[in-house]
Amino acid sequence: MALGDILCIPILLFEFVFLLRLVLSFFPIQSDSLWGGARSLSVALTEPVVLPVRKAVPPLPGALGGFGIAELLVLIALQVIIQIVC
């Protein structure tokens, strides 16, 4: 098993959790439901990556639901990392 394969698995898992966070941010979900728990978990797992980007980049006026420029930049960076590593 190559080093790229070992790094690829956690990166792809993080991407899945991040995409789940993005999709769930568009829906009004009660926090005590199953999907609310999934959203809370996905935010807790991905927020350490999104927060520094959000602090560095000013918010867009009229952002789309929970999808701002910080999330878009993280998604682009993830795709670049996946293309390089995997």
For each residue, the residues with C-beta under 8 A, 3 or more apart:
1: 5 6
2: 5 6
3: 6 7
4: 7 8 85 86
5: 1 2 8 9
6: 1 2 3 9
7: 3 4 10 11 85
8: 4 5 11 12 82 85 86
9: 5 6 12 13
10: 7 13 14
11: 7 8 14 15 78 81 82 85 86
12: 8 9 15 16 82 86
13: 9 10 16 17
14: 10 11 17 18 45 46 49 78
15: 11 12 18 19 78 82
16: 12 13 19 20
17: 13 14 20 21 41 42 45 46
18: 14 15 21 22 42 46 49 74 75 78
19: 15 16 22 23
20: 16 17 23 24 38 39 42
21: 17 18 24 25 39 42 43 46
22: 18 19 25 26 66 67 71 75
23: 19 20 26 27
24: 20 21 27 29 35 38 39 42
25: 21 22 39 65 66 67
26: 22 23 65 66 67
27: 23 24 35
28:
29: 24 33 35 36 39
30: 33 36
31: 36 37 39 40
32: 36
33: 29 30 36 37
34: 37 38
35: 24 27 29 38 39
36: 29 30 31 32 33 39 40
37: 31 33 34 40 41
38: 20 24 34 35 41 42
39: 20 21 24 25 29 31 35 36 42 43
40: 31 36 37 43 44
41: 17 37 38 44 45
42: 17 18 20 21 24 38 39 45 46
43: 21 39 40 46 47
44: 40 41 47
45: 14 17 41 42
46: 14 17 18 21 42 43 49 50 74
47: 43 44 50 51
48: 51
49: 14 18 46 52 53 74
50: 46 47 53 54 70 71 74
51: 47 48 54 55
52: 49 55 56
53: 49 50 56 57 70 73 74
54: 50 51 57 59 68 70
55: 51 52
56: 52 53
57: 53 54 69 70 73
58:
59: 54 63 68 69 70
60: 63 68 69
61:
62:
63: 59 60 66 67 68 69
64: 67 68
65: 25 26
66: 22 25 26 63 71
67: 22 25 26 63 64 71 72
68: 54 59 60 63 64 71 72
69: 57 59 60 63 72 73
70: 50 53 54 57 59 73 74
71: 22 50 66 67 68 74 75
72: 67 68 69 75 76
73: 53 57 69 70 76 77
74: 18 46 49 50 53 70 71 77 78
75: 18 22 71 72 78 79
76: 72 73 79 80
77: 73 74 80 81
78: 11 14 15 18 74 75 81 82
79: 75 76 82 83
80: 76 77 83 84
81: 11 77 78 84 85
82: 8 11 12 15 78 79 85 86
83: 79 80 86
84: 80 81
85: 4 7 8 11 81 82
86: 4 8 11 12 82 83
